[in-house]
Amino acid sequence: MGATGLKERLRKITASQAEQEAAEIQQQCAGLGATQVTDCQLGHECSVAGTVRAVRLAPLAGAPTFEVDVWDGSGTIRLVFLGRRAIRGLETGRALLATGRLTRREGRLTIFNPRYEIVPAA
């Protein structure tokens, strides 16, 4: 076994559960053609994939909004669906691919009304 193979095996053994989970989800997302959250640029359209970590109903200017936090192993992005109280199938633990224009709202990376697709978990 070469030095590179040994380093990789040692890294896997010593990596925390969170680090291993992050590496796995990043690999799955790359297979969907998604961009890592940390590589997305404000004002540009991007496609991100990941696991739904949280969902919430939060009013915005008096109208209901359904918010979904998606984690891709590199970071979290918030998807905001205006005028919605819920979206069937979007629940914690679900894997999805979402596309839209990236902005920042209340200090968080956000996409409003993204196109999305629920993807099978690997």
SVG drawing of the C-alpha trace seen along z (x, -y; Angstrom):
<svg xmlns="http://www.w3.org/2000/svg" viewBox="-50 -43 54 45">
<polyline fill="none" stroke="black" stroke-width="0.4" points="0.0,0.0 1.4,-3.4 1.7,-6.4 -1.5,-8.0 -3.6,-4.8 -2.3,-4.6 -3.1,-8.3 -6.6,-7.8 -7.2,-4.7 -5.8,-6.5 -8.0,-9.6 -11.1,-7.3 -10.3,-5.7 -9.6,-8.9 -12.4,-11.0 -15.3,-11.8 -18.8,-10.6 -19.8,-14.1 -16.7,-14.3 -17.5,-10.9 -21.2,-11.8 -20.1,-15.1 -17.7,-13.3 -20.4,-10.8 -23.0,-13.4 -20.6,-15.5 -19.8,-12.5 -23.5,-11.8 -24.2,-15.4 -21.3,-15.6 -22.9,-12.6 -26.1,-14.7 -24.1,-17.5 -24.7,-19.9 -22.4,-22.7 -21.2,-22.6 -22.9,-25.3 -19.5,-26.8 -18.8,-27.2 -22.0,-29.0 -21.9,-32.7 -24.4,-35.3 -26.6,-36.6 -25.9,-33.6 -28.2,-30.6 -26.9,-27.4 -28.0,-23.8 -27.4,-22.4 -28.1,-18.9 -28.2,-17.6 -30.2,-16.4 -33.1,-18.3 -32.0,-19.1 -34.9,-21.3 -38.3,-22.6 -40.4,-25.4 -43.4,-27.6 -42.4,-31.2 -44.5,-34.2 -42.8,-36.8 -44.6,-40.2 -47.8,-38.6 -47.8,-35.8 -46.9,-32.1 -43.6,-30.8 -42.3,-27.3 -38.6,-27.2 -36.3,-24.2 -32.6,-24.0 -30.5,-21.8 -27.1,-20.6 -24.7,-19.2 -21.7,-18.4 -19.9,-21.7 -22.6,-24.1 -26.3,-24.8 -28.6,-26.7 -32.2,-27.8 -34.9,-27.3 -37.9,-29.6 -41.2,-28.8 -43.4,-31.9 -47.1,-31.5 -46.8,-27.9 -47.6,-26.3 -46.1,-22.9 -44.8,-20.9 -45.6,-17.2 -42.5,-15.1 -40.1,-17.8 -39.3,-16.6 -36.2,-16.1 -33.9,-13.4 -35.1,-13.7 -32.5,-14.1 -33.2,-16.7 -31.7,-18.7 -32.7,-22.4 -32.0,-25.1 -32.4,-28.9 -30.8,-32.3 -28.7,-32.6 -29.1,-35.5 -28.4,-36.2 -31.3,-36.9 -30.7,-37.5 -27.1,-36.3 -28.1,-33.0 -27.6,-31.7 -31.1,-31.5 -32.9,-30.6 -36.5,-31.8 -39.0,-29.5 -36.4,-27.1 -37.1,-24.4 -36.5,-21.1 -36.5,-17.4 -36.6,-14.8 -33.9,-12.3 -33.5,-8.8 -31.1,-8.4 -28.0,-6.4"/>
</svg>
